[in-house]
Amino acid sequence: MYEQFKIQRTSRASQAREVILLAEDASKDRLTGGVASAVREARATGAFKGKAGVVVVWTEGMLLVGLGNEDQTTAERFRAAGAALVTKAFGLQLSAVRIHAAHALRANESEDAGRAFGEGLGLAAWRPDVHDGTATKREPSRRGLRLDPDDAGFREGLDDGLLAAECVNEARRLAASPPNECNPAWFASEAKRLAKAVGLKVKVVTARQAENLGMGGLVGVGQGSETPSCMVVLEHDHEDAPEDEHLVFVGKTMTYDSGGYSLKVNNGMLGMKYDGCGGFGVLGAMLLIAQRDLPVRVSALLPCAENMVDSTAYRPDDIITMMNGATVEVTNTDAEGRLIMADALTYACTKLEPTAIVDMATLTGGIVVALGSWCGGMFCGDESLRHRLELS
């Protein structure tokens, strides 16, 4: 459960600031009383135009938050508004806000709008400051902002959005962790701690157990590291889940990728702590599934390794036997991701009887070259599953 925010009723006598969500089109305001006159004045002076993501402090500390125009989706508009609000609120050191949203909501969108607003709040509030030392000159992270929305559906969605953001932020925290801290053993420990806190079943397949299972790819990639490979297995099995459906996530979790003997050069190693983001993202999704208590059966496999250089490391020209019995001749040790993922996929197919598998991986820089850094590539051979993934 998120800790940085609290959805709570506030009295008129409290110090809560009034927050008004407003579109660019003034005819959409639908406000009454003193709030309406203050908004009209702000618009008339040109101080506030309702631009997306713009927050203006107006009379008596009232905060006017722009939603932009309605050509954008509800999610885009309200997520940007939530992010802008929390940045301004923390900057002003506010402790509570009353959110006027009902007038700005279209029919049947209040819960979706609240969810997006909560996601924006939670994602923008996160900061990777856990490793700040005495030489870091910035204010510590703010905590304890109370939120009082004026619409019941918006309130319900807000709670769900904040929860989703908290799970994403756990994945971001893991991704931001330095490799001298985040190795396979540390990640397995963190995954167990987080999973148990939300009621997920969890077990760790050790390097010895993986070797006994014939997982030569997973074991081989990590054999140059002092911290052996492992695989975290998570399960959420709701009592009302359909018996004929079992979704399995597989997330590549390379805690660091030096390239091995095919060493990354020209500073290409910098940022390789993010090579575990597939697995970190899957873990975040599982945390959310468990806390929402969705009526589904979902498992997750997080093959975890550290690709390092050592006399025991695997080499180009090595031949590795995979879990399914296939042999692989290594020509480039920096193509390690497909080796650990292949063993995890074999494990999924032979041990878990899935009806669908979704794998997430930072598998090739070619995707960034093709699509840029703002989106990921998706490949799916099942039209129905592809459509459902896009909607999600």
N, C-alpha and C positions, 0 to 999 in steps of 0.2 A: 504494500500500500504506500502511496506517495506520502511524504512527510513535509514537503515544503509548502503545501497549501492546505487550507481547511475550508470546506463549503459549510457556511454557518450563517444563520440569520443575524442581522445586526440591528440594533435599536436606532431610532432617529437621533437619539441623544449621543450616540457613539461618535468616534472620530473618523468613521468610515467616509471615504471620498466617493462622490457620485461619479460614475463612469457611464457615459452615453455613447452607444454604438450608432454610427450614422453613415448612410450611403452618400455618394456624391450628389445624387438627385434629391434636392431639398423637399420635393413633393412626397417623398417616401418617409419623411420624419415622423408624422402622426404622433406628435407630442402635445402635452397640455401643461398648463400652469407655469410656474417659474422656470422650470427646465426648458420649456418651449421658447419662452422669451429670451433666455440666455443663448440658446442655440441660434435663434433668428439673428440676434445681435452679432454673434461670432461669424455667421455666414455673411451678414451685411457688410461687415468691416473687411472681409476677405481674409481674416485670420485663420479661418477653418473652411476647407472646401470638400471635406469628406474623402480625400485621397487615401487609397489603401495603405495601411501601415503607418499613417501619420497620427500622432497624438498631440493635442494642444491643451495646455492648462489654461482654463478660462475662469470666469468670475468665481470667487470664493473657493478656488482650488478645484473646480469641476473639471474632469478630464473628458475631452471629446476625442473619440477614437474613430478614425476613418475606415469604412468598409469598401471603398472603391465603387466601381459600377457593377451592375448586375449581369454584365456579360461574362464575368468570371464565375466559376463554380462556387457554391456555398462553402465548400471545404477550403478553397483557396482564400476567399475573403475573410472568413472567420479565423482561420489559422494565422494569417498575417496579423489580424487585429489582436489576437491573444498574445502573440510574440511581442508586438509593439507595446501593448499595455504593460506586460510584466517588466520589460526593460525600463519603461518610464517610472513605474511604481517603485521598483527597487532603487532607482536613481533618486527618487524623492523620499525614500525610506518610509513608505506607507506601510501600515500594518493591516488595513482592511479597506475593501472597496465594495460599493453597491453597484451592480451591473444592470443598467437599463437596456435590455435587449428585446423585449417582447414587441415593441413598436417596429423593430427593424426586421422581423422574421416573416418570411412568406409562409403560406399555408403548408402544413405538414413538414416543415424543415427545422423545427425548434430543436429536436434532439440531435440531428446531424450537425446543426450549427454549433450547439453546445459542445459536442464531441470535438469538432475541429478547433474550436476556441480553446478547449482544455489542452489539446495537443500542442497548440502554439504556445500557451503559457508554460507548460512543462518543459518542452524542448528548448525554448529560449532561456529558461531559468537555469538550465544546467551549465556547469562550468567545470573543466578538468583541473581543479586547484588542489587536489589531495596531496600533490607532491610539492606544493609551494614551500620554499624555505625562507630563511630570515632575510635573504636578499631580494625577495619578490615584493615589490611595492604595489599592492593593490588591496582594496577592501575585501574582507572575507565574504564568502557567499551569504546572501541574505536568506533568511528562513522565516516562515510564519506569516504568510499573506492570507488573510481571510477573504472569502469570496461570497457575495450574497446576490445571486441573480434573481430577476423579477419574474421569471417564467419557469414553470415546473418542468416542462420538457427540456428546456435549455439546461436546467440544473442537473437533470438526470444524465444528459449527454456530457455535460462538463465533467462529472465524476468519472465517466468511462474514458473520456479523452485524457484526463490527468493520469489515470491508471496506465493507459497505453503509452503515454510519454515516459512514465517512470520505467516501464520495461525497456523501451528504446534506450533510455539513458543508462540502464545497466549495461546494455550492449556497448554503448559509447564509452562507458567507464573501462570496460575490459579492453576495448580497442586502444584506448589512450594509455593503458598501463605499459610501463617500459619493459623491455625484454629481460632486463636483469632482475625483474620481479615476476613477470608473467612467463613462466615456462610451463610445460605440460603438467607437472605435478601441482603447481600453484593453480592453474586453470581448473584442473579436476577438483581440487579442494573448494574453489569458489563455486563451481557448478553444483557440487553436492550441497553446499550451504544454501545457495539460492533456491535450489529445487526443493529441498526439505522444508524450507520456510513457506512454500506455497502448496505443499502437498503432492508434488510430483514424485513418482517412483524413480529412483536413480541408482545406477551401478556403474562401476568403472572397470573396463576390460584392461588389465595391466599388460605391459609388454610381454611378460612371460606367457600370459594367457593368449595374447594375440599370436605369439609364435606357435603355441600349441594348436591354434586354429588354422595355422598356415598362412597368416596374414603377412606375407613377406614384404609387401609394399609398405605397409604402415611401420613395421619394425625396421626395415632397411633404411627408410628415409631418416629416421631418428637415431640410428645407431652411432652417429658421430657426436651426439650430444651427451653430456653428463646426465641429463635428465631424460630417461627413456620415454618412448612413445606410449600413448594409451588411447582409449576410446571411451568417452562418456556416453552412456545410454540412458535416455529419459523416456518416461511413459506417462501419458494422461489417458485414463480409460474410464469414462463416465458410465454410470450404470444404465443410462438411457441411450447410450451410443448405438447406432445401427450395427447389428452383428456382422453384416456383410461389407463394412467399410473400415479400412485401416490405412490412414495416411501416415507416411514416414518421411520425415525431414532428414536430410543428410547435409551437414555443414562442415566445410573445410576449415580446420582450426590449426593452421600453422602459426605457432606463437612467435616464431622468427624464421625468416628465410634468407640465409646468406648466399644462397645459390649452391652451397656445397662446393665440391671441387670445380664445378663450372661456375666459378665465383662471379658474383655481380660486380661490375666495374663502373667507373665514371660516376661515382656516388649513387649508383643504382640500388645500393643496399639501404639507403636512408628511407625510412618509412615502412620497412618490411615488417614492423610490428603489426601493421594493419593486414597482414596476410591471413590473419585468423578471423577476419570480419564475417565470413560466411557462417562460421560456427557461432560467433558471438551473436549474430543476428538471429540464428535459429534458437539459441538459448533465450533471447529476449522474447521471441514469439511464443515459446513454450511457457514462459512465466506468465504471459498475458492469457494464454489459453486456460491455464490452471486457475488463475484468479477470476476469470470470467466464468469458470466452471462450465465450459461449453459441452453440450451433449454429444461428444465425438470421441473416437479413439485415435489418438495421435502419438506416435513415437518419434524420437529424434536420436540420431547417431552423430557424434561429434568426434571424428578421428583427429587426434591431436599429436603433433610432432614438432621438433625443432631441427631445422636443416643446417647443420654446422660442418666445419672442416676439422678432421682429426684422423689419426692413423686408423681408427676403427670405422670411419665414415664410408658410405658406399661410393663407388667410383664409376666414371664412364667405362664401359666394357663389361661391368658386372652383369650377371644374369640372375634375375630375381624370380622366385616362384610365388605367384599370387594365391589368394585364398581359393579361387576357383580352379586351380591347377595349371592355369596358363603361365607361360614363362615370358619374361620381359627382358630384353637386352637394353641396358641403360646407355644412352648416347649423350645425355645431358642431365646432370644431377639437379639442374634448376627447373626441371619439369617434374618436380616432386609431387605437386598437388594431385595430379591424375593418378598417381600410385596409391596415395592414402585414400583417395575417394573411391577408387576401384575396389579396394578391399572392403570399405564400408558399404558400398552398394551390394557387393556379394553377400556380406553379412545380412543386410536388410532382406534380400531376396530369399536367402536360405533359412534364416532364423525367425523372421517376423511376419511372413506371409502378407505383404502389403497389397492393397488394391491400387495404390498410387504412391510414387516417390517424387519428392521435390528436393532437388539438391541446390545448395547455394555455395558459391565459391568464387574467390578472386583467382580465377584460373589462368587468365591470359591478359596481357596488356593490350592485345589487339582489340578488345572490346572498347577500351578507352579511346584508342585511335579511331575506331569506327563511329562511336556514339558520343564521345566526350565524357566528362566526369559527372554529368548531372543525372544520368539514368543508367540502368543496367541492361544487359542483353538477356532475352528469354528465348529458350528453345523448347518446344513442346510438340510431341507427336500426336497428342490427343486434343482434338478441337474443343471438346466440352471442358476438359481440365484447363486448357489454355484460357478459355473465356472466364472461368471461375477465378483463376489466378489474377487476371486483369481486373476483375471487379473487386477483388480483395485489396 
